[in-house]
Amino acid sequence: MRQRNLAKVIVLLFSLIIGPVDSATSQPNQVAKFKQSGRLNPSVSLKEEGFLNGGLEPVSAQEAEYLSSNGVRVMVDIVRLRQDAEAYELLSRVAAAAREKDPKVEIRPEYGTAGFAANDQIAFFRGTSFIRIRNFKRNDASLNAFAKDLSDGIDKGEGDIPVLIKHLPTPEEAQKNAIYLSTFADLNPLGLQQAVLSAIESGGNADAVLAAYGPSKMLIVEFNTPQLATDNDKRIIARIHELWKLGQPAPTAYRRVGNYSVFVFDAPDEQTAKQLIDQVKYEQVVQWLGDNPYIYKEAEERYINTTLGVLVAVLKASGYALIGCLGLGGLLGGLLFTYRRAQQKAVTAFSDAGGMLRLNLDDLTPETNPSRLLQDRN
């Protein structure tokens, strides 16, 4: 038995040292490996498809051919952007185009931080990088493994999707079809033909997300300053009233929520649209570009709160201890008092001479107890 276990350990160590078996000699059910078969070239396809327009300025955009051990050739687009949000924007726009061919395309957390798989491409984002694998005819296990291998070698960055998407109603479902724009200059990439949107002036300082809820479409525009939100809200309301007077299409419902301008288009009725807007919650997060000017004040407040918390805890513990001691003392005192009273009653029952014992001979007569009397001597 020991020799058998030792043999197993040796085989395991040997497999770890030599690494995985080459796919050309491996079993048929093992995943094929991909290797780069050409040099990196500037990416052409994404620019020709119009995805690198609309304000996106990538740090680099390249493509290369990869070849698998079983003869599958694919093209890989590798785009690096300035922020994670921009990488997610590119992913959402590419997914929207793929959804026009296949309505089942959904963004899910299966590849990278989030991504999708279609019949002819796999795309995902991770950190500031966007990756697309394309030009294949079928989506098999080897391509899925290849996508995950690529993802594992990329810095994950913040490792999360943009916060604005999380503020949509039912965000887990909405993310699957949502289109996101980061610091947009215009809303044209969303493909909405709505006259009211001409009233929006972002100044390149706003984000937007568009999601579908059945026939209804919700658009949230987040302005990064309250003043920008206020100015746009006034223009939007004025534009809606103008469209009503002209008898032209207008949003089913509109409302400002914090720094958000929330629109609902094509809803079945106004009540349904308002119920959607009711689910939008504005949460403001303040991030300082430099040092926080209130850092010492916040530290002082945290110290005071912590000290007060400790003091309150000590007082509570002391109070509980005092109550416990008083209760125990009262219980012991009561028991002692009861015992002393019982003892005094016992003494009183056997003494009527001020606590001194007395020999009672008054009742000792021959009639009462003759046996206890002294007998006469002969």
Stockholm file with secondary structure:
# STOCKHOLM 1.0

chainA/1-378         MRQRNLAKVIVLLFSLIIGPVDSATSQPNQVAKFKQSGRLNPSVSLKEEGFLNGGLEPVSAQEAEYLSSNGVRVMVDIVRLRQDAEAYELLSRVAAAAREKDPKVEIRPEYGTAGFAANDQIAFFRGTSFIRIRNFKRNDASLNAFAKDLSDGIDKGEGDIPVLIKHLPTPEEAQKNAIYLSTFADLNPLGLQQAVLSAIESGGNADAVLAAYGPSKMLIVEFNTPQLATDNDKRIIARIHELWKLGQPAPTAYRRVGNYSVFVFDAPDEQTAKQLIDQVKYEQVVQWLGDNPYIYKEAEERYINTTLGVLVAVLKASGYALIGCLGLGGLLGGLLFTYRRAQQKAVTAFSDAGGMLRLNLDDLTPETNPSRLLQDRN
#=GR chainA/1-378 SS CHHHHHHHHHHHHHHHHHCSCCTTSSCTTSCCCEEECSCCEECCHHHHTTTTCTTCCCSEEEEEEEEETTSCEEEEEEEECSSHHHHHHHHHHHHHHHHHHCTTCCCBTTSSSEEEECSSEEEEEETTEEEEEESCSCCCHHHHHHHHHHHHTSCCTTCSCCHHHHTSSSHHHHTTTCEEESSCSCSGGGTCCCGGGGGCCCTTCEEEEEEEETTEEEEEEEESSHHHHHHHHHHHHHHHHHHHHHTCCCCSEEEEETTEEEEEESCSSHHHHHHHHHTCCCCCCCCCSSCCTTHHHHHHHHHHHHHHHHHHHHHHHHHHHHHHHHHHHHHHHHHHHHHHHHHHHHHHHHCCBTTBCCCCCTTCCTTTCGGGSCCCCC
#=GC SS_cons         CHHHHHHHHHHHHHHHHHCSCCTTSSCTTSCCCEEECSCCEECCHHHHTTTTCTTCCCSEEEEEEEEETTSCEEEEEEEECSSHHHHHHHHHHHHHHHHHHCTTCCCBTTSSSEEEECSSEEEEEETTEEEEEESCSCCCHHHHHHHHHHHHTSCCTTCSCCHHHHTSSSHHHHTTTCEEESSCSCSGGGTCCCGGGGGCCCTTCEEEEEEEETTEEEEEEEESSHHHHHHHHHHHHHHHHHHHHHTCCCCSEEEEETTEEEEEESCSSHHHHHHHHHTCCCCCCCCCSSCCTTHHHHHHHHHHHHHHHHHHHHHHHHHHHHHHHHHHHHHHHHHHHHHHHHHHHHHHHHCCBTTBCCCCCTTCCTTTCGGGSCCCCC
//
